[in-house]
Amino acid sequence: MNNMPNFHLSKFIIVVLFITNIGCAQYDDENPTIKQYELDYNYREFPIIKDSVKNPGIYRNFEEFRANRPSAKLAGVIVGVDTKYRSSIFNDPFFFKSYKIDVSKEIARDVGSVFGFCDGHTIYITRGAQDSCRINDASFYELNYIGRFCVYDTINFSASMSTLPNMPAMMSYVPEKGVTIIEMTTGESKVLNNGRLKKILADNKVLLERFKSEEHKSEHLKEYLIDYLREREK
């Protein structure tokens, strides 16, 4: 008799956990069979997507961005910065454009940490929803697409071990042009790579097969992702 209530309680906990997991379903890199568009369709209701006008101003966090409700007035001058990178001494250097806001220290202190900003037309953000810093210290990246995923170009650094004669091995970080995506419903940011894109494209066989036949896949990641998103969001 004493074991009976515990048995029923265990079943109740299992059922609650099962229901909770269904309600919180997210895009899963390890399980491409999950139809994210069916499970998390409400992303279309975020004001930053459905509003025809993007309000100018500074977003202090990711939630303000999604709500199209910047909480600080945009001040200062937006400056484009072309930074020179070299992946190795054997490769030609390349340039990558990011953006900064030229404001006084007093304004930066008053605004505090920021996620990004909008000039009324274009949106610029820091590296991800979890990242924020003072507006005069941050590098911002122009959003190329806003929808199920936010898509933008970034510089990513990969670890590389180098050795020279009679010298100990040294760890260095190699800069590479890359694409980052932010999942709109969770704010999770990830680097887009070949494997991740294939899983996203899994339910569009035409695009997937076309991508598989590309010779230089890493150069076309953003192109294929945006084509996929536009088709799904028609």
C-alpha positions as CSV (number, residue, x, y, z in Angstrom):
1,M,0.0,0.0,0.0
2,N,2.8,2.4,0.8
3,N,4.4,2.0,-2.6
4,M,1.3,2.9,-4.6
5,P,1.4,6.7,-4.3
6,N,5.1,6.8,-5.4
7,F,4.2,4.7,-8.4
8,H,1.5,7.1,-9.5
9,L,3.7,10.1,-8.8
10,S,6.5,8.7,-11.0
11,K,4.0,8.3,-13.9
12,F,2.8,11.9,-13.4
13,I,6.4,13.3,-13.5
14,I,7.2,11.4,-16.7
15,V,4.0,12.7,-18.4
16,V,4.8,16.3,-17.3
17,L,8.3,16.1,-18.6
18,F,7.2,14.6,-21.9
19,I,4.6,17.4,-22.4
20,T,7.2,20.1,-21.4
21,N,9.7,18.8,-24.0
22,I,7.2,18.9,-26.8
23,G,6.2,22.5,-26.0
24,C,9.8,23.7,-25.9
25,A,10.9,21.9,-29.1
26,Q,13.7,23.7,-30.9
27,Y,15.8,23.3,-34.0
28,D,18.1,20.4,-33.3
29,D,21.4,19.9,-35.2
30,E,21.5,16.3,-34.2
31,N,17.9,15.5,-35.3
32,P,17.2,17.1,-38.7
33,T,13.8,15.3,-38.9
34,I,12.3,17.8,-36.5
35,K,10.2,20.3,-38.5
36,Q,11.2,23.5,-36.8
37,Y,8.8,25.5,-38.9
38,E,5.8,23.5,-37.6
39,L,7.0,23.3,-34.0
40,D,8.1,26.9,-33.6
41,Y,6.0,28.8,-36.1
42,N,5.4,31.7,-33.7
43,Y,8.7,33.4,-34.7
44,R,6.7,35.2,-37.5
45,E,4.9,37.1,-34.8
46,F,8.1,38.9,-33.5
47,P,7.6,42.6,-34.3
48,I,11.1,42.9,-35.8
49,I,9.9,40.5,-38.5
50,K,6.3,41.5,-39.1
51,D,6.5,45.3,-38.6
52,S,7.0,47.2,-41.9
53,V,9.0,49.9,-40.1
54,K,12.2,49.2,-38.2
55,N,12.5,51.7,-35.3
56,P,15.8,53.5,-35.2
57,G,17.7,53.4,-31.9
58,I,20.0,51.2,-29.7
59,Y,19.0,47.7,-28.6
60,R,20.4,47.0,-25.1
61,N,19.6,43.3,-25.5
62,F,18.3,40.7,-27.8
63,E,14.7,41.0,-26.5
64,E,14.6,44.7,-27.5
65,F,15.7,43.7,-31.0
66,R,13.0,41.1,-31.4
67,A,10.4,43.5,-30.1
68,N,11.5,46.2,-32.5
69,R,11.7,48.5,-29.5
70,P,15.2,50.0,-29.0
71,S,15.4,51.6,-25.5
72,A,18.1,54.2,-26.3
73,K,18.3,57.0,-28.9
74,L,20.9,56.4,-31.6
75,A,23.7,58.9,-31.2
76,G,27.1,59.4,-32.8
77,V,28.4,58.6,-36.2
78,I,28.3,55.1,-37.8
79,V,31.7,54.4,-39.1
80,G,32.6,51.5,-41.5
81,V,36.0,49.8,-40.6
82,D,37.9,47.7,-43.1
83,T,40.2,45.4,-41.1
84,K,43.0,43.6,-42.8
85,Y,43.5,39.9,-41.9
86,R,45.9,37.2,-43.1
87,S,45.2,33.6,-42.5
88,S,48.9,32.6,-42.9
89,I,52.1,34.0,-44.3
90,F,51.5,31.9,-47.4
91,N,48.1,33.4,-48.2
92,D,47.2,36.8,-49.5
93,P,45.6,39.2,-46.9
94,F,41.9,39.9,-47.0
95,F,39.7,42.7,-45.7
96,F,36.6,42.4,-43.7
97,K,34.1,45.3,-43.0
98,S,32.6,45.8,-39.6
99,Y,31.0,48.9,-38.0
100,K,31.5,51.1,-35.0
101,I,29.7,54.1,-33.5
102,D,31.8,57.1,-32.7
103,V,30.3,58.5,-29.5
104,S,31.7,60.2,-26.4
105,K,32.6,58.2,-23.3
106,E,29.8,60.0,-21.4
107,I,27.2,58.8,-23.8
108,A,28.6,55.3,-23.9
109,R,28.5,55.2,-20.1
110,D,24.9,56.3,-20.0
111,V,23.8,53.8,-22.6
112,G,25.7,50.9,-21.0
113,S,26.0,47.4,-22.6
114,V,24.3,47.0,-26.0
115,F,23.3,44.2,-28.4
116,G,23.0,46.3,-31.5
117,F,21.4,49.3,-33.2
118,C,19.2,50.3,-36.1
119,D,19.4,53.5,-38.2
120,G,15.9,53.0,-39.5
121,H,16.9,50.9,-42.4
122,T,19.8,48.6,-41.6
123,I,20.4,46.6,-38.4
124,Y,23.8,46.1,-36.9
125,I,24.5,43.6,-34.1
126,T,27.3,42.3,-32.0
127,R,28.4,38.6,-32.4
128,G,25.3,37.0,-30.8
129,A,22.4,37.3,-28.4
130,Q,24.5,36.5,-25.4
131,D,27.1,39.1,-26.3
132,S,27.0,42.7,-25.3
133,C,29.5,45.4,-24.6
134,R,29.9,49.2,-24.4
135,I,28.8,50.8,-27.6
136,N,32.1,52.6,-28.2
137,D,34.1,49.4,-27.7
138,A,32.0,47.0,-29.9
139,S,32.4,45.9,-33.4
140,F,29.0,45.5,-35.1
141,Y,28.0,43.4,-38.1
142,E,25.3,44.1,-40.6
143,L,22.4,41.7,-40.6
144,N,21.8,40.3,-44.1
145,Y,18.6,38.5,-43.3
146,I,16.0,38.5,-40.6
147,G,13.5,35.6,-40.3
148,R,13.6,32.1,-38.8
149,F,17.3,32.8,-38.5
150,C,19.2,36.1,-38.4
151,V,22.1,35.7,-40.8
152,Y,25.3,37.8,-41.0
153,D,29.0,37.7,-42.0
154,T,31.6,37.5,-39.2
155,I,35.3,36.8,-38.7
156,N,35.8,33.4,-37.0
157,F,39.1,32.2,-35.5
158,S,40.1,28.6,-35.6
159,A,42.9,27.2,-33.5
160,S,46.0,26.0,-35.3
161,M,49.2,24.4,-34.1
162,S,52.4,25.5,-35.8
163,T,56.0,24.2,-35.5
164,L,59.3,25.7,-36.5
165,P,62.8,23.9,-36.4
166,N,64.3,23.8,-33.0
167,M,61.3,25.6,-31.5
168,P,58.4,24.3,-29.3
169,A,55.0,24.0,-30.9
170,M,52.9,27.1,-30.8
171,M,49.2,27.6,-30.7
172,S,47.8,30.3,-33.0
173,Y,44.3,31.4,-34.0
174,V,43.7,31.7,-37.7
175,P,41.1,34.3,-39.0
176,E,38.6,33.1,-41.5
177,K,35.5,34.7,-43.1
178,G,32.4,33.0,-41.9
179,V,28.7,33.2,-41.5
180,T,26.9,33.2,-38.2
181,I,23.2,32.5,-37.6
182,I,21.0,33.4,-34.6
183,E,17.9,31.3,-33.9
184,M,15.1,33.8,-33.6
185,T,13.0,32.0,-31.0
186,T,15.9,31.1,-28.6
187,G,18.6,33.7,-29.3
188,E,21.2,30.9,-29.7
189,S,24.0,31.8,-32.1
190,K,26.0,29.3,-34.1
191,V,28.6,29.4,-36.8
192,L,27.2,28.1,-40.1
193,N,29.2,25.3,-41.6
194,N,28.6,22.7,-44.3
195,G,27.2,20.0,-42.0
196,R,24.8,22.4,-40.2
197,L,23.5,23.8,-43.5
198,K,22.9,20.3,-44.9
199,K,20.7,19.5,-41.9
200,I,18.8,22.7,-42.3
201,L,18.2,22.0,-46.0
202,A,17.2,18.4,-45.3
203,D,13.5,19.0,-46.2
204,N,14.3,20.8,-49.4
205,K,15.8,18.1,-51.6
206,V,16.4,20.3,-54.6
207,L,18.4,22.9,-52.7
208,L,20.2,20.2,-50.8
209,E,21.3,18.3,-53.9
210,R,22.4,21.5,-55.6
211,F,24.5,22.4,-52.5
212,K,26.1,19.0,-52.5
213,S,27.3,19.5,-56.0
214,E,28.9,22.9,-55.3
215,E,32.7,22.8,-55.6
216,H,33.4,25.6,-53.1
217,K,30.7,25.0,-50.5
218,S,32.1,27.3,-47.8
219,E,31.8,30.3,-50.2
220,H,28.0,29.7,-50.8
221,L,26.7,28.9,-47.3
222,K,24.8,32.2,-46.8
223,E,23.4,32.1,-50.4
224,Y,21.8,28.7,-49.9
225,L,20.5,29.4,-46.4
226,I,18.8,32.6,-47.5
227,D,17.3,30.9,-50.6
228,Y,15.9,28.2,-48.3
229,L,14.5,30.7,-45.8
230,R,12.8,32.8,-48.5
231,E,11.2,29.7,-50.0
232,R,9.9,28.6,-46.6
233,E,8.6,32.0,-45.6
234,K,6.6,32.8,-48.7
